[in-house]
């Protein structure tokens, strides 16, 4: 009888509580905004920077939500790389569109002839709202778009409002060096590590307060500007939460980030992907989740050597593939699929350098930096943020030779960015 009573107690009381914990869903900025009756936007004419990831927890588009919000007038939409509706492939320039078919609101491109909003597109606006899911990597261009709009908003005296969203990598992981001044670009626009451990609202606060927004003055020198920034904070998000712990559904952030797994492994393979000498799953069914080459014939040996290194928190499985498109289209490649076992322990960005280390040991004639084009090398340098990584690594292809440089800025950044944490 005692056992029956205990079981009944579990079913009636404890089991529902367990389910409640499992079903907890983080409320993003747009959810909080809906909940508070659009308090921060009432009586304002607004522009909205967004894409398909701008949805509430019920998957309603932020575009439609704000268009129908009481006492809010949505008068302009601004689209980043891939466009407002996400219909454009990576790197393809986008032209302005007369109107959004669903709302009749004018669409302006932030990834066309200019990556800044034009003066005409901002006419009459009281505020610009930003609602885009990012993936926590410096080279992902949405945060550069965010900074560009912040600069223009500062110059025009327009409020900038971030509807905050989770960092899929959580709020504690920081990896890689900050960007050298000479390599500031659209894939490395701020002096922050490659993996920066902040939400987009926290990052916006940091770049605004740390003087990272600059515009040329009348003498041609850079002048620091700061915008009137408001962050609509999330509810329920904690720093140790990776995206799979938020209870939120994943919306592809771009064509090659269709899943949260791809987002979490983007920093593990995306850097060497710029070289074009290995396949990282783009063009196959596992974007950013594998490292393979047509120079390797024995995937099992490659996987065994990668596992033998003993990298914390990660396991490698042998894989053979023939990509459907891209630079390796129709070629037989062999390599490893990457599995994260312990996200707190894994050093994501190191994985790809260890893979090149093993690859060059298995195939001594393989020298990726001398077997690729100058544009690939230039992009690699921009993404890593410093030429020193390539210059040092290309001599020996050993991660231990670049690890001090790779890890040199992380502790200082964690300390400096702590004051901008909102959660």
GUBAVEX-834141 format. One record per residue (C-alpha): x negated, y, z negated; residue number from 1; residue in three letters. Coordinates in steps of 0.001 Angstrom, whole numbers. Layout:
BEGIN
PT/X/Y/Z/NUM/ala
...
END
This chain:
BEGIN
PT/0/0/0/1/unk
PT/-2863/2351/-832/2/unk
PT/-4368/1903/2629/3/unk
PT/-988/2576/4266/4/unk
PT/-560/5767/2236/5/unk
PT/-4031/7026/3203/6/unk
PT/-3379/6250/6878/7/unk
PT/-29/8051/6718/8/unk
PT/-1747/11080/5165/9/unk
PT/-4279/11119/8024/10/unk
PT/-1557/10899/10684/11/unk
PT/651/13558/9116/12/unk
PT/-1967/16076/7949/13/unk
PT/-5523/15461/9087/14/unk
PT/-4947/14235/12660/15/unk
PT/-2997/17350/13733/16/unk
PT/-5743/19513/12220/17/unk
PT/-8327/17571/14236/18/unk
PT/-6375/18196/17418/19/unk
PT/-6070/21873/16573/20/unk
PT/-9863/22110/16364/21/unk
PT/-10268/20320/19684/22/unk
PT/-7741/22561/21420/23/unk
PT/-9076/25874/20142/24/unk
PT/-9517/28263/23066/25/unk
PT/-11717/31338/22991/26/unk
PT/-9845/34511/23860/27/unk
PT/-11786/36484/26448/28/unk
PT/-11633/40247/26844/29/unk
PT/-8634/40122/29173/30/unk
PT/-6757/37876/26710/31/unk
PT/-7452/40318/23886/32/unk
PT/-6431/43242/26081/33/unk
PT/-3092/41576/26874/34/unk
PT/-2633/40755/23211/35/unk
PT/-3126/44359/22083/36/unk
PT/-762/45786/24719/37/unk
PT/-3568/47181/26936/38/unk
PT/-4467/49693/24253/39/unk
PT/-7819/50678/25821/40/unk
PT/-6260/51359/29230/41/unk
PT/-2978/53113/28459/42/unk
PT/-2347/56254/30475/43/unk
PT/-5415/55705/32659/44/unk
PT/-6032/55338/36365/45/unk
PT/-8491/52505/36670/46/unk
PT/-10752/50703/39107/47/unk
PT/-11486/47018/38579/48/unk
PT/-14740/45179/39341/49/unk
PT/-13824/41504/39514/50/unk
PT/-13743/38245/41454/51/unk
PT/-11864/34927/41115/52/unk
PT/-13383/34330/37665/53/unk
PT/-11391/37291/36345/54/unk
PT/-8503/35330/34834/55/unk
PT/-6873/35005/31428/56/unk
PT/-6695/31697/29570/57/unk
PT/-3499/30825/31465/58/unk
PT/-5366/31342/34788/59/unk
PT/-3494/34524/35684/60/unk
PT/-5626/36923/37740/61/unk
PT/-6883/40048/35991/62/unk
PT/-6005/41900/39201/63/unk
PT/-2333/40981/38877/64/unk
PT/-2302/41446/35106/65/unk
PT/-3627/45012/35271/66/unk
PT/-1548/45871/38340/67/unk
PT/1590/44992/36384/68/unk
PT/440/46331/33008/69/unk
PT/2660/49053/31522/70/unk
PT/1215/52574/31449/71/unk
PT/-1811/51442/33480/72/unk
PT/-2400/52413/37114/73/unk
PT/-4729/50145/39089/74/unk
PT/-5859/52190/42085/75/unk
PT/-9089/50526/43302/76/unk
PT/-10740/47092/43407/77/unk
PT/-14496/46579/43686/78/unk
PT/-15977/43302/44888/79/unk
PT/-19492/41945/44088/80/unk
PT/-21422/39333/46076/81/unk
PT/-18931/36734/47417/82/unk
PT/-16102/39296/47332/83/unk
PT/-13045/40013/45179/84/unk
PT/-11392/36755/46252/85/unk
PT/-14657/34779/46440/86/unk
PT/-14343/33955/50123/87/unk
PT/-17849/34972/51251/88/unk
PT/-21029/32865/51072/89/unk
PT/-24191/33853/49187/90/unk
PT/-26175/36736/50690/91/unk
PT/-23554/37680/53293/92/unk
PT/-22817/41408/53414/93/unk
PT/-19196/42407/52839/94/unk
PT/-17348/45374/54317/95/unk
PT/-14640/47432/52628/96/unk
PT/-11133/46023/53038/97/unk
PT/-8108/48290/53594/98/unk
PT/-5966/46638/50901/99/unk
PT/-5642/43570/48737/100/unk
PT/-2764/41549/50270/101/unk
PT/-1217/40708/46902/102/unk
PT/-1141/44180/45371/103/unk
PT/-1759/46662/48177/104/unk
PT/-4688/48111/46206/105/unk
PT/-7707/49296/48225/106/unk
PT/-10815/47067/48036/107/unk
PT/-14346/48494/48096/108/unk
PT/-17412/46324/48625/109/unk
PT/-20372/46469/46263/110/unk
PT/-22343/44049/48429/111/unk
PT/-22406/45705/51836/112/unk
PT/-24257/48654/53344/113/unk
PT/-24505/49999/49800/114/unk
PT/-24396/48232/46475/115/unk
PT/-23141/51334/44712/116/unk
PT/-19537/52562/44632/117/unk
PT/-19079/55583/46879/118/unk
PT/-17929/58927/45515/119/unk
PT/-14699/58599/47483/120/unk
PT/-13891/55215/45931/121/unk
PT/-14074/56736/42433/122/unk
PT/-11886/59740/43111/123/unk
PT/-9261/60218/40403/124/unk
PT/-10415/57317/38229/125/unk
PT/-10395/57626/34452/126/unk
PT/-12129/54296/33858/127/unk
PT/-13753/51354/35621/128/unk
PT/-13044/47907/34179/129/unk
PT/-15491/45006/34623/130/unk
PT/-14215/41424/34354/131/unk
PT/-16522/38785/35830/132/unk
PT/-17746/35495/34383/133/unk
PT/-21532/35425/34450/134/unk
PT/-23927/32493/33925/135/unk
PT/-26569/34027/31667/136/unk
PT/-29460/34226/34169/137/unk
PT/-31221/37407/35221/138/unk
PT/-31333/36464/38920/139/unk
PT/-27551/36030/39210/140/unk
PT/-26503/39259/40922/141/unk
PT/-23287/40108/39088/142/unk
PT/-25154/41746/36215/143/unk
PT/-27034/43924/38729/144/unk
PT/-23705/44986/40183/145/unk
PT/-22497/45767/36657/146/unk
PT/-25519/48010/36056/147/unk
PT/-25097/49786/39386/148/unk
PT/-21500/50658/38578/149/unk
PT/-22486/51757/35072/150/unk
PT/-25028/54184/36576/151/unk
PT/-22483/55752/38889/152/unk
PT/-19880/55877/36119/153/unk
PT/-22390/57726/33950/154/unk
PT/-23110/60262/36683/155/unk
PT/-19405/60806/37412/156/unk
PT/-18286/60957/33779/157/unk
PT/-16050/57898/34110/158/unk
PT/-15566/55463/31231/159/unk
PT/-16877/51927/31799/160/unk
PT/-14980/49095/30106/161/unk
PT/-16285/45519/29911/162/unk
PT/-13802/42722/29300/163/unk
PT/-16216/40362/27603/164/unk
PT/-16658/36685/28452/165/unk
PT/-18770/33804/27078/166/unk
PT/-22343/33259/28130/167/unk
PT/-22150/29652/29407/168/unk
PT/-25624/28997/27970/169/unk
PT/-24559/30200/24544/170/unk
PT/-25973/33191/22729/171/unk
PT/-29223/31786/21362/172/unk
PT/-31224/30537/24340/173/unk
PT/-33868/32971/25634/174/unk
PT/-36506/31892/28168/175/unk
PT/-38981/33433/30579/176/unk
PT/-40925/36693/30890/177/unk
PT/-39397/40116/31427/178/unk
PT/-39665/41686/34886/179/unk
PT/-42750/43660/35869/180/unk
PT/-42036/47232/36995/181/unk
PT/-43315/46444/40500/182/unk
PT/-40820/43585/40938/183/unk
PT/-37579/45268/39876/184/unk
PT/-34963/44166/42430/185/unk
PT/-31330/43123/42769/186/unk
PT/-32281/39651/41443/187/unk
PT/-34258/41164/38578/188/unk
PT/-32917/44621/37885/189/unk
PT/-33632/44848/34154/190/unk
PT/-36627/44144/31971/191/unk
PT/-35041/41167/30275/192/unk
PT/-36073/37475/30172/193/unk
PT/-34850/35082/32852/194/unk
PT/-32441/33504/30347/195/unk
PT/-31368/36362/28089/196/unk
PT/-28891/34946/25549/197/unk
PT/-26294/37739/25653/198/unk
PT/-22705/38084/26820/199/unk
PT/-22089/40584/29610/200/unk
PT/-20682/43036/27052/201/unk
PT/-23771/42693/24893/202/unk
PT/-26035/43056/27922/203/unk
PT/-24159/46157/29056/204/unk
PT/-24679/47652/25602/205/unk
PT/-28389/46819/25653/206/unk
PT/-29147/48256/29107/207/unk
PT/-27079/51342/28300/208/unk
PT/-28765/52032/24960/209/unk
PT/-32305/50990/25932/210/unk
PT/-32513/53436/28841/211/unk
PT/-32508/50813/31610/212/unk
PT/-30056/52799/33744/213/unk
PT/-31972/55298/35852/214/unk
PT/-31220/57549/38817/215/unk
PT/-33548/59811/40825/216/unk
PT/-33519/63448/39713/217/unk
PT/-34001/66486/41955/218/unk
PT/-37772/66018/41790/219/unk
PT/-37565/62373/42850/220/unk
PT/-38502/61050/39417/221/unk
PT/-36348/58537/37561/222/unk
PT/-33978/60026/35009/223/unk
PT/-32248/57909/32338/224/unk
PT/-28451/58019/32241/225/unk
PT/-25981/56494/29811/226/unk
PT/-22326/55792/30432/227/unk
PT/-19300/56039/28143/228/unk
PT/-19151/52312/27378/229/unk
PT/-16352/50304/25769/230/unk
PT/-16522/46540/25250/231/unk
PT/-13287/44638/24654/232/unk
PT/-14636/41846/22500/233/unk
PT/-13656/38200/22630/234/unk
PT/-12029/36372/19753/235/unk
PT/-13237/32972/18624/236/unk
PT/-16577/32881/20449/237/unk
PT/-19692/32045/18445/238/unk
PT/-23325/32195/19502/239/unk
PT/-23884/28443/19441/240/unk
PT/-21009/27866/21878/241/unk
PT/-21937/26681/25341/242/unk
PT/-19084/26922/27823/243/unk
PT/-17892/23353/27249/244/unk
PT/-17153/24276/23618/245/unk
PT/-14939/27286/24408/246/unk
PT/-11809/25392/25457/247/unk
PT/-11691/27544/28607/248/unk
PT/-11259/26153/32105/249/unk
PT/-14172/26723/34465/250/unk
PT/-13563/28828/37568/251/unk
PT/-16395/28594/40138/252/unk
PT/-18487/31730/39739/253/unk
PT/-19827/31346/43292/254/unk
PT/-19685/28622/45977/255/unk
PT/-22696/26756/44567/256/unk
PT/-21644/27036/40923/257/unk
PT/-18440/24958/41130/258/unk
PT/-18775/23440/37647/259/unk
PT/-20056/24390/34207/260/unk
PT/-22757/21717/34654/261/unk
PT/-24086/23596/37678/262/unk
PT/-24098/26829/35666/263/unk
PT/-25971/25226/32788/264/unk
PT/-28636/23764/35101/265/unk
PT/-29027/26783/37377/266/unk
PT/-31987/28035/35292/267/unk
PT/-33561/24548/35405/268/unk
PT/-33909/24436/39198/269/unk
PT/-32951/27780/40746/270/unk
PT/-36421/29315/40552/271/unk
PT/-38226/26656/42605/272/unk
PT/-35206/26490/44879/273/unk
PT/-36324/29870/46230/274/unk
PT/-39399/28205/47752/275/unk
PT/-37326/26047/50094/276/unk
PT/-39703/23095/49739/277/unk
PT/-37546/20932/47459/278/unk
PT/-33844/20202/47453/279/unk
PT/-32119/21215/44219/280/unk
PT/-28749/19718/45108/281/unk
PT/-27536/22709/47138/282/unk
PT/-26265/21211/50367/283/unk
PT/-25449/17995/48546/284/unk
PT/-22792/17270/45900/285/unk
PT/-24900/18280/42879/286/unk
PT/-25899/21938/43244/287/unk
PT/-28698/22890/40815/288/unk
PT/-28469/19462/39169/289/unk
PT/-31265/17604/40976/290/unk
PT/-34815/18039/42238/291/unk
PT/-35717/15972/45282/292/unk
PT/-38063/15972/48244/293/unk
PT/-38511/14271/51593/294/unk
PT/-42130/13774/50525/295/unk
PT/-41036/11325/47796/296/unk
PT/-40033/7773/48740/297/unk
PT/-39882/6194/45274/298/unk
PT/-37272/8006/43167/299/unk
PT/-37614/5482/40347/300/unk
PT/-41312/6280/39978/301/unk
PT/-40561/10017/39990/302/unk
PT/-37883/9585/37302/303/unk
PT/-40165/7391/35197/304/unk
PT/-42948/9978/35287/305/unk
PT/-40538/12802/34409/306/unk
PT/-39103/10831/31481/307/unk
PT/-42603/9866/30325/308/unk
PT/-43435/13547/29723/309/unk
PT/-40970/13418/26828/310/unk
PT/-39306/16774/27366/311/unk
PT/-36894/17408/24472/312/unk
PT/-33167/17234/25161/313/unk
PT/-33231/16014/28769/314/unk
PT/-33130/12734/30711/315/unk
PT/-33875/12113/34388/316/unk
PT/-32221/9532/36654/317/unk
PT/-33533/8393/40027/318/unk
PT/-31462/9597/42944/319/unk
PT/-31538/9242/46739/320/unk
PT/-29576/11626/48940/321/unk
PT/-29135/13068/52410/322/unk
PT/-27884/16677/52138/323/unk
PT/-24984/17718/54333/324/unk
PT/-26181/21263/55069/325/unk
PT/-29015/23686/54382/326/unk
PT/-32739/23303/54913/327/unk
PT/-32692/19574/54141/328/unk
PT/-29618/18756/56233/329/unk
PT/-29719/15146/57404/330/unk
PT/-33086/14442/55769/331/unk
PT/-33522/11567/53350/332/unk
PT/-34742/12919/50020/333/unk
PT/-35611/11185/46783/334/unk
PT/-35908/12642/43334/335/unk
PT/-34154/13019/40001/336/unk
PT/-30752/14022/38726/337/unk
PT/-30982/16040/35509/338/unk
PT/-28930/15249/32396/339/unk
PT/-28873/17482/29323/340/unk
PT/-28752/15424/26128/341/unk
PT/-29347/18176/23554/342/unk
PT/-28793/21714/24788/343/unk
PT/-30315/23336/21712/344/unk
PT/-33594/21459/22208/345/unk
PT/-34034/21641/25981/346/unk
PT/-36225/24321/27570/347/unk
PT/-34277/24695/30794/348/unk
PT/-36643/26775/32883/349/unk
PT/-39649/24534/32150/350/unk
PT/-38007/21517/33819/351/unk
PT/-38631/22718/37379/352/unk
PT/-42308/23476/36763/353/unk
PT/-42864/20029/35274/354/unk
PT/-41118/18566/38340/355/unk
PT/-43548/20376/40667/356/unk
PT/-46400/19155/38455/357/unk
PT/-45317/15528/38876/358/unk
PT/-44566/15990/42571/359/unk
PT/-48037/17312/43331/360/unk
PT/-49606/14441/41386/361/unk
PT/-47568/11867/43312/362/unk
PT/-48171/13566/46674/363/unk
PT/-51600/15303/46510/364/unk
PT/-51102/16895/49935/365/unk
PT/-47954/18662/48707/366/unk
PT/-48782/22267/47856/367/unk
PT/-45501/24201/47808/368/unk
PT/-46932/27721/47629/369/unk
PT/-49055/27254/50742/370/unk
PT/-46374/25331/52623/371/unk
PT/-43609/27922/52569/372/unk
PT/-42953/31335/54097/373/unk
PT/-43928/34762/52806/374/unk
PT/-40285/35719/52268/375/unk
PT/-39841/32655/50045/376/unk
PT/-42927/33589/48032/377/unk
PT/-41673/37154/47694/378/unk
PT/-38301/35958/46421/379/unk
PT/-39986/33509/44034/380/unk
PT/-42003/36368/42534/381/unk
PT/-38922/38571/42200/382/unk
PT/-36960/35819/40486/383/unk
PT/-39739/34869/38062/384/unk
PT/-40350/38563/37463/385/unk
PT/-44136/38418/37771/386/unk
PT/-46674/37395/40428/387/unk
PT/-48879/35946/37708/388/unk
PT/-46723/32805/37412/389/unk
PT/-47359/31896/41058/390/unk
PT/-51002/32944/40985/391/unk
PT/-51810/30840/37917/392/unk
PT/-49585/27845/38618/393/unk
PT/-50733/27441/42235/394/unk
PT/-54320/26797/41070/395/unk
PT/-53622/23666/39021/396/unk
PT/-49873/22932/39151/397/unk
PT/-49820/22354/35393/398/unk
PT/-47116/23957/33281/399/unk
PT/-49477/24219/30302/400/unk
PT/-51421/26857/32235/401/unk
PT/-48419/29180/32574/402/unk
PT/-46538/28295/29387/403/unk
PT/-48178/31072/27292/404/unk
PT/-47168/33626/29928/405/unk
PT/-43721/32079/30376/406/unk
PT/-43001/32279/26659/407/unk
PT/-44824/35539/25915/408/unk
PT/-41827/37889/25810/409/unk
PT/-39081/35779/24251/410/unk
PT/-39630/36456/20548/411/unk
PT/-39940/40210/21028/412/unk
PT/-36782/40272/23143/413/unk
PT/-34790/38277/20588/414/unk
PT/-35771/40798/17914/415/unk
PT/-35068/43816/20108/416/unk
PT/-31720/42541/21374/417/unk
PT/-30406/41458/17952/418/unk
PT/-29010/44935/17261/419/unk
PT/-26739/44646/20311/420/unk
PT/-25140/41357/19359/421/unk
PT/-21374/41651/18996/422/unk
PT/-20785/38115/17680/423/unk
END
